[in-house]
Amino acid sequence: MRPEIASKYEVVIGLEVHAQLATASKLFCSDATSFGAAPNTQVSAITLAHPGTLPRTNKTAVDYAIKMGLACNSDIDQHSFFARKNYFYADLPKGYQISQHTAPICRGGFITIKNNGNKRSIQLNRIHLEEDAGKSIHDLEEGWSCIDLNRAGTPLIEIVTEPDLFSAEEAYQYVTEIRKLVRWLGICDGNMEEGSLRCDANISLRPMGEKKLGTKVEVKNLNSIRNVKKAIEFEVERMAAVLDAGGSIIQQTRSFDASNDTTFAIRDKEEANDYRYFPDPDLPVILITESHINALRKSLPELPQTLHEVFQTKYGLSDYDASLLTDDKHLADYYLAISTHVSNYKSAANWLLGPVKQYLNEINATINEAKISITALAALIELVEAGKLNFSIAASKVFPELVKGKEDALRIAERLELLQVSNTDELSNWVDETIASMPEKVAEYKKGKKGLIGLFVGDVKKRSKGKADPKLVTQLLEDKLK
């Protein structure tokens, strides 16, 4: 945001994030929810809203919503119900959407974000359950709109903030935390490119010092975290230009064009009363006992922010390393497991965030999918810690063989003749050869250019094909060059 805008206006943002719950079936029937199926193959009489059909609530979806609420410090409403949100759209077979807008299962709560090194809790209004609509495709067949109802009835939670975000960067950080959290809990895969996580942004501007919120504009269906930020940045610039020219902001719904990072109007914004909400007569009230809530609370894994602190205080990791490890629950769990087998916690983190992560990216897999033996990798780390293997050799030569799962680290190193040489006689020969080959650099070193020691160590490393212990080599070089 340009300084002249920041000095005149306060940006106020509220976000609505829709997360598709990772259930095997839909919210009110047994139709499958898998991604990528042929159009209209995951539908039944209930999805198609045939007369006489009755919905039945998916218990797992309700439990997932409660888990998200507990993780967000929300109050769980033990008495909630579904309502019909009435409006016409081609991919809404019933002519209404079933939602909990008027009686959410979770109220309040917060999500903590970190922006510019500062932590702030973003206040939530509610988390509620609702069904998804189908999909309309207007550019596949000329003159026709194609309707795919596979998504109709898919269970969603909608996570709604208060108007409590004040920049595009804060919105970016917030959606990042939401995606991490739903993946961590195992309730949503968070794949925005597949539509499993979508975001609507409500944006308004008000003059600095003004308490009343400005007229809001909603940008719908943002399908990447980057697009959330880009859409807000564009809207802030657009709205500021309108206000600066003496115009008024029109309350409307807009869409984002990712090809040029702009937004465009699609309709004037409806008010809540336009939807004519009323309780769904076919679905009973959801009654949740205190004991069931407590059981779900006990089933929650340790949350990423708690584990982040543990990694810093107990394991001595930096904020940066702890943040990277807690980006992925499987990686964090693996680190906790391998830490019981190694002597240096920092080395274990370096391995996971370095060679291991690089390998996972190459094979496009998560750490649990790759099935790298914890004890085998720990043994490799300990060989490096004991000075028996050089780290770069261990990472580039031994680790690729280790992941095949056929040999342990020591046997691989022995077979490839990679174990570091600590025999001082053999090391001394390589050191002498290096010194003899660089008379000019030796002279410079003796005149005070002590940084050249790295050059000498590197040369010895080449002569030994990586087998020379760098600590002993450095010591020998310093003794011989005095």
N, C-alpha and C positions, 0 to 999 in steps of 0.2 A: 504494500500500500504506500502510495506516494506521501511524503511528509506533509504536503499541503492539505491532503484529505484527512490524514491522521490528526492534524491540528484543528480541523473544523468539525469533524463528525466522529461519533462513536459508533463502531460497527457492533451490532448485536445479532447473535446467531443462535438458532435452536435447531437441533438435528433429530431426525427420525430415522433410525437404522432398522431395516427389516432383515432378520436372520432366519433363513430356512432351517427348521429343526431337522436333525439327522435321524429321523424315524424311518422305519421301513415302509410305513403306510401313511395315508393321508389323515387329515385332522378328524374327519367324520365318517370315514369308510376305509375298507381294506385295500383300495387301489394303491399300486406301487408309486414310489416317488423318485425312482432312479433317473439320473440325468442322461440325456442323449437318446432316449427311446424314440421310435418312429412316431410321428404326430398322431394324436388321438388313439393311442394303443394302451394308455394307462387311465382308462375311464370306465365307469360303470353307470348304472341307472342313478346312483346317488350323486356322482360327480356331474352327470348330465341333468340333474334336477327333475327327473321324471315324476309325475304326480303319484302320490301314495308312498314315496320312499321316505325313510326316516334316518336322520344322521345319528351317529353314536360317537361320543368324544373319545379321542385317543389318550389313554392314561399316561403313556410315556411322554407325549407332548406336554401335558400338564406338569409332569415332574421336571422336565427340562426347563420350563418357564420358571418354576420355583427355584431350581438350582441357580439360574441366572440371577434371579432376584436376591438370593442369599449371598451370592458372590459380589453383588453390587450394594450390599447393605440396605436393601429395600425392606419395607414392611410387607409381609405376605398376608393377603386378605383371605381369611378362611371361608369367606362367603362371597363368591363372584359368579357372574353369569355372562352368557353370550347374548349379543343383540344383533338385529338385522340392520345393516347399513344399506339403505335403499337408493340405488341409482342404476341407470341403464348403461350397459356397455356390451359390445358384441362378444367379448370373451368372458362374460360373467353369466353363466347359463341360468342361474336362478333369478337374475334381475336384482339381486342384492348380495352383499358380502356379509358373512358371519364374522363378527369381531367382538372384542371386549372393550371397546372404546369407552363405554359409559360405566363399566364396572371392572377395572383391571385387576389382574391377579396379584400384581406387585405395585406398590406405591412408594414414591420417593426413592432415596438411595443416591449413590454418587459413583463416579468413575474418576480415579486420580490420574492426571496426566503430568508429564514433565515437559516444560517448554523453556528453552534457554537456561537450563539447569535448575529452574524453579518448579516445585510441585504445586499443583492446584487441583482441588476436587470439583469436578463438573457435576452440578446437581441434576438429578433425574426427576422427571415428573411422574413417570410410570413405565412399567413393562407390561404389555398385554398380549394375549394370544389372538390370532386371527387366521383366516384361510387366505391363500393366494388366489388370484384370478388366473385365467388362461392367458394365451398370448395371441395378439393380432399381428399378422405380417402383411404389409401393404405393398411391398416392392418385389414380391416373388413372381406373381402372375399379373400381367398387364390388364387393368380393368377389373381386377378381383382383389378382395381381401381374404387372406387365408387364416383360418382360426385353428389353433392347436390348444386343446383343453387338457393336455397332460398335467400342467401345473395347477389347474383349477382344484381347489381343496387342499393343496399342499400346506402343511402347518408352518406358521411363521410366529416369531415373537417380534413385536415392534418395541424398540427401546427409544423412549422419547425424553429428550432433555428439557429442562427449563431454558429460557432464553439466557444462557449462562456462558456462552462462548463469545470471544471478542476479537477474533482474528482468524484468517484462513489457516494459519499455522496451527492454532489451537484446535481447529476442526480436524486438521490432518492428524494431529497427535491423538485426538479422541477416537477417531475411527480406527486408527492403528491399534489402540488399546482394546477396543471392542472386539476387533477381529482376533487378536491374541487371546482374549478371555474366552470367547465362544469355542475356539479351537482347544484351548486348555481344558475346558470342562467337557469336551467331546460332544457338545450339543449341536454343533454346526461346523461344516468344513471350511467356511469362510471364503470360498472361492468366488470372488466378485465377478470374474470373467464368465462364470456359469450362472450367475444370478442368485447364488446362495446368500449373498450379502449385498444389500442395496441401501442407498442413503438418499433421503430427501433433505434439502437444506432450506430453512426459513431464514431469510436475511432481511435486516432493516438497518436504516441509518437514522441517527438523531443528532441534533446539534450538541456539541460539547456542553455539558452541564445540565442538559435537559433530562428530566426523569421519565417522561412519557415515551413509550416506544414509538418508533416511526412505523409507517405502513410497511408491511412485510411482503416480500416476494418469495415464492417457493420454487426451488429448482428440483425437479423430480428425477428419480431413478438414476442416480450417479453410480456408475458400476466400477469405479476404481478409486483408491484413496487419492491418487494424484488428481483425478477429475474433480473430487470434492474440493480440493484446494483451488484448482484452476477456475472452477465455476464460481466460487465465492469471490475470488480476486477479480474476475470479470464483472460480476454483479456490483461489487462495491464501486468500481470505477464507473460503471454505467449509471448507477443510481446517484452517485455524487455529481456527475455531469448534468443529470436532469435537475437536481436540486439547485446547483449553481446557476443554471439557466433560468431559474424562477419557476420551474415546472413542479408537478406533483407526482409522487410515485403511485402507480396503479397497482392495487392488490391483484395479483394474477399468478398463474402457474406457468412455469417456463421449463424448457428442456435444454440440455447441454449438447453442443456440437463439438465432439472431440477432434474433428478434423481441423478446426481453426480456433479452438478454445474460447468459443463465444456461447451465449445463451440466446434463446428465442422464445417468444410467447406462444403458448399453445391454447390457453383458455383463461377467462377470468376466473378468479378463485371462488369456489363455493364456500359458503358458511356451513358450520356444523349442523345447523337446523335444516339445511337443504337435504340432508341425508335421511331425515325422519326416522331416527333410531327408535326401536322398541324391542323389548326382550323377545328372544326367539322362543316361540311356543313349543317347538319340538325338542328342545334341549333342556335338561334339568339344571338346576343351580349346582355349581361345583362347590362341594363342602370338603374342606381340608382340615384334618385334625392336627392338633399341636404335636402329637407323637409322630405323625408322618412328616411334618416339617423338620422335626429334630433328627429323624432318621436320614432325611436327605442332606441335612447340614453335616452330619457325621460322615456321609459318603463323599463329601467334596474333597478333592485333592488340595494340598497346600497351594495357595494361590501365588501367581508369579511375583507380585510385589513383596509378599512375605518371604518367598524363596530368594528373591534378589537381595534382601537384607541379610539373610542367612549366608549367602555366598560371600558377602563382603565381611561380615563379622566373624563367622566361624572358619571360613576357608581362606580369608585374606585376599579375595579377588578385588580387582578394581571395579569401579562403577561401570566402565565400558564392557569388561568381560562378563560381569554379572548380568548386564542388560542383554548381551548377545546370547548367553546361555538360556535366559528365561524367555527368549523369543519363541522357543519351541519346547513344549513339555517333554517330548521324547528325548530331546537333547539334554534337558535339565535332569531328567530321571537317570539317563545314562551317566552323566557326570557324578551324580550322587552315588551311583553304584560303583563306578571305577575309582572314586576317591577312597573307598575302603581298602583298595589294593595297592595304592601308590604312596610314596613317601613325600612327594612334592605336589601339593594341590594346584599350584600355579602351572606346573608343567603339564598336568592333566588337562587343564583348561586350554593351554596353548596347543596341545595336540588336537583337541576336539574342534577348536575354532580355526585351526590351520589345516594340517594334512587331511584330517577326517572330513571336515566340511567341504574341502576341495574335492575329495573323492566322491562325496554324496552328490555334489553338484554335477560332477561328470557323469554319474550313472542315473541322475534324476531320481533319487530315492531319499527317504527319511532314514534316520539312524536305526529305527526298529525294523524297517524293510531291508536294510543292508545286512542286518544280523552279524555285525562285527563282534567277535567274542570279547567280552569285557576282560576276562583274565588274560587272554592272549595279548590284547593291546596294553594292559597294565604291565605285563612282563617286558614288552618292548620299551615302554617308558622307563622302566627301572634299569634296563640295560644302558640307556642313555644317561640316566642319573648316576649310575655307577662308573661312568667313564669308559664303558666297554664298546660303545658305539657313538659315532658322531651323529648329531641330530639330523643334519641334512642327508647323510647317507641312510640313516634309519628311515627317514621320511620318503626318500626317493627310491631306495633299493629294497629295503626290508618290508616296509608297510604294504606295497603293492603285492608282495608274495604272501604276506600274512593274511590279507583279506580273502585269499582263496580258501583258507581254512584247512590246509593240509599239513602244515608244519608250524611249530612254535617259533618265536622270534630268534632264540639262541641258535637253533638248528639251521634256520635260514641264513643267519649271519655267518655261521661256520662254513656252510656249504658254499657261500659266495665269497668267502675269505674277506669279510668286511670288519671283523673285530679289530678294535683299535690296538695299535702296537704301543706298549708302554715300556718296552725294553730300551733302556737308555743308550746302549751301544748302537742299536739299529737306528734309533732316532738321531743320535749324534752324527751318524754318517750322512743322513739326509740334510741335517742342519749345516754341516760342513760344506756339502755340495751347493746348497743355496747361497751361503756366504761367499763361496769362491766364484759363483756365477754373477754376482752383483757388486763388484768392487766400488763402483761409483756411488751406489745407494748406501753401501756400508759406510763410505766416507761421509756422506751427508748425515747418516744416522749419528755417527760419532761427533759431528759438529752440532748436534742438538735436535735434529728432525726425528724425534722419537716416534712420531706417528707412522713411520715406515715399518715399524715392527709388524703391522698387519700385512704388509706386502710380503715380508719374509715368511710369516706363518702360512700365508696362502700358497707360496711357492713350495714349501715343505709339504703342504697338503696335497698338491698336485703330484709331487715326486712319490709320495706314499700311496697315491690313489685313494686318499681319504682315510687311510688307516692310522695316521699319526695322531696321538692324543694332543689336541691343541694347547692344553694347559702345560703339559710337560715340554712341548715344543717351544712355547713362549718363554718358559723358564730357561731352557737350554740356550735359546738365542740371546736372551738378555745377559746370561753369564758369559757367553763366548764373545759378545760384542763390547764388553766393558773394556 
